[in-house]
Amino acid sequence: MHILLSNDDGVLAPGLVALATALSTIAKVTVMAPESERSGYSSALTLDRPLRPIQLDNGFWAVNGTPADCVYLALNGFFADDEPDFVVSGINSGANLGDDVIYSGTVGAALEGRFLGKPALAVSLAGARVKHHTSPQSFAVAAELVKQLIEHWHELQLPSHNIINMNIPDLPLSEIKGHRLTHLGKRQRGLSVDKSHDPRGRAVYWIGLAGEPMPMKEDTDFYVIDQGYVSLTPLQTDLTSHEALPPLNDWLQRKRGV
């Protein structure tokens, strides 16, 4: 197996290094990631300037673009002589739960891999971002759980347009209770923008923090992480609202009959 790793925390992020170390024991690993943090970029592609990959001393490739750029570049000719056949994005420093997946560059990179026909996994370490410092051991534990999942990937039988969004509680391995399949939870409305002024007196605005989780149902990702389980949520690239099709079709039929 040849695994492509990317992320949205940047090519030097400790979660990426831990993942590369763990997965290199079961596969060939190639790393192509943004040169600096690109959180919140979702599936954005860079179309207004060229991308310039630079190989670092450790063999990782740094790109002046988004997480999705990295996967798109890697799977569309850059590694033409040995194209990766599996995409893993992460390990993100902080959770990607519920509505977070809409904005997440971690999830965006995995989705890009799926768009390009590869099985893909997005991985996040829940709780890591709220700490002042996350130990390398926390990422090593998460990376080991990722490795175990990939070793059983062929048993999952995912539909071709699906990825897995994996969130891992930031706990010692002995305290993680197991795995749970989950639905995406929901957050309350995000906090208001924070208005300030730059040194020249001009108004500037910071995007507010994400809202708190809605009351947690037991089958949601928020709930199982809170209970100390690994959350596995299948996500699909088809955004069609299939439940909306019948009533909309009824409306169209009535309109044609007028």
N, C-alpha and C positions, 0 to 999 in steps of 0.2 A: 504494500500500500504506500502511496505517496500522498502525504497530507500537506495542504497549504494552511498556514496559520496567519491570521491577521487580527486586528483589534481596533479600538478607537481611543485607547489610552496612550498610544504612541509606541514606537519601535523599541524603546528602552524600558517599557513598563515591566515591573516584576512578575505580573501575572502571565505575560507572554513568554518570558524567560522560563518560568516554572513549567508552562505547558510544553514548550519546545523540549525541555529536558526530559519530561515524563514520556512524551509520545515518541521520542527518538528511540526508545527501547522496543517499540513494536512496529515502527514504520520509518520510511524516509520522510524527513520533515524539511519543508521550505518555508521561510518566514518572509512575508512582504507586508509591511505595516506603515501607517502614516509616520512622518518624521517627528511629529509632535502630537499632542492630544487633539482629537477631533470628536469629542463627545457631542451628542445631539445632532449629528449630521445625517442620521437616518440612512436612506439609500442614495444620497446625493452623489452625482458624478460631476467632475470638473470638465467643463466644456469651453471655457474662455481662455485657457492657457495650457501649455504642454506640461506633461508629467516627466519628472526626471528621477528615475530610480538610482540610488547610490548604495553599493554594497559596503556594509560595515565590516570591521575587523573580525567580528564574530560570525560572519556569513549571512547575517540578516540583511534584507533589503529595505531601505528607508525611502519613502515616496512623499513628494510634496503635494499630497492630495488627501482624499477622504478614504475611509475604510472600504467603501464600495469601489472606488477607483483602484485600490490595491488588488482586490479580487478580480475585477474586470481586466486589468492589465495582465495579471498572472495567468489567467485562463484564456486570454485572447491573443496568444502568440509570444509573449515574453519568454515563457518556458516551453516553447514549441517542441523542443527535442525531448522533453520529459515532463509532460503536463501533469500537474497534480490531479488526483481522482477523488479527493475528499477535502472539504473545507471546514475548518474549525475557527471560530472567532472568539477571542477572549484571552485570558480570563479577565473579565471586566472588574475593576475595583469599585464595587457597589452593585446593588441589585438592578435587574431589569424586569420588573414585575408589572402586571396589569397594563395600564395605558402607556407605561414607559416604552413599550416595544415600538410604538409609533415613531418615537424620536430617536431611539437608540442606534448609534453607529455600530455597536456590537451586533445587534440583530440585523442591521442593514447589510453588513458584510456577509453574514450567513445567507441572507435572502439573495444577494447577488450571486453567490455560489450556486444556489438552487435555480435561479433564473438561467444560469449557464449549464445546467444539466448535471450538477454534482450533488451528492448527498452533503448536508451541511448541518452544523451544530453551533449554536450561540451559547456561551458560558459566562456566568456572572457570579461573583462572590458577594452574597448579600450581607450587608453590615460593614463591609470593608471601608466604604467611603466615609462613614461617620467616625471612624477611629482616627487618631492623630498619626498612627503608624500601624500598618498591617504587617505582621511578621512574615518572613519568607516561608515559614512552616505552614501558615494558613493557605498560601497559594499552592504549596506542595501537596497538601491534603486534597485541595480541590482538583489539582491536576491528576492525581491518582484516581479520583472518582471519574474524571473524564476519560482517562485511559480505559478503565473497566467498562464504561458504557460503549466506547468505540469497539472494544473487543467483542461485544455482543450485538453490534449494530445490525448485522445481517439477520438477526432474529426479530427485529422490530417490524419489518415489512411495512414501512411507511409508504403512503401514496407518493407518487412522483413529484407532486408540487408542495410537499411538506418539508419543514425543518423542525428541529427540536430546540426549544428555548429552555436551557438548563440553568437553574439558580441553586446555589449551594450555600447553606448557612455557614457563617464564619465561626465554626466550632471545632474543637478537637475531633479527630476521626471517631474516637470512642463515644462521643456524645451525639453523633449524627444517627438518627433513628432508622434511616432507610430512605427509600424513594417513594414518591407519590405522583401519579398522573393528575394533572390539574387543568383547570380553566383559567383564563386571564381574569384577574380581579379588576376592580375599578378604583380610581382615586377621586377624592373630592376635588372641587375646583382649585386650581393652583393659586398661590398667593399673588397679591397685586405686585405690579412692577415697583421697583425701588428707585425713586427719583433722586438724583444728586446733581452736582455741578462740577464741571471740569475747572482747571486752574484759570481759565479765561471767562468763567462765569456762565458758560453755555450749559443748558440742561442736558443731562445724560440719564439713561435709564438702564437698570439691570433687570433682566427677566426674573420674576419671582420664583421661589422654590415650588417644587411639586406639592400637590395637595396630599393630605393624609389618606390612607386607604379607607374606602367605604366599609361599613360593617362587614366583617369577613365571613363568607360562607365556607364551609369545611372543604369544598372541592376547589377552592381558589389557590392560586400560587401564593398570595399574601399569607393565607392561613397556614399552609403546610410549612412554609419557611419559619413562621412564628413558632410552630410546634417542633422545630428541629429536624425536619425532613428535607431531602433534596426534592426540588420541584422540577418536573418534566412536563412541559407544555408543548404539544404539537401546534405549529403555526402553519397556515397555508398562504400561498402566494396569490390565490384566487380571492379577490376582495368582493366578488359578487355577493349581494345579499339575496340568497336563494329564497328565503322566506318572504321577501318583498315581491318576488316575481308574480305569484298568483293574483294578489289584489291589484297590482299594476296592470296585469294582463286583462283582468275583468274591466278595469277602467277604460283601457284601450278599446275593448270590444264594445262597450257601451257608447263610447265616443264615435266609433265607426257606424254604429246603428242609428245615430241622430241624423 
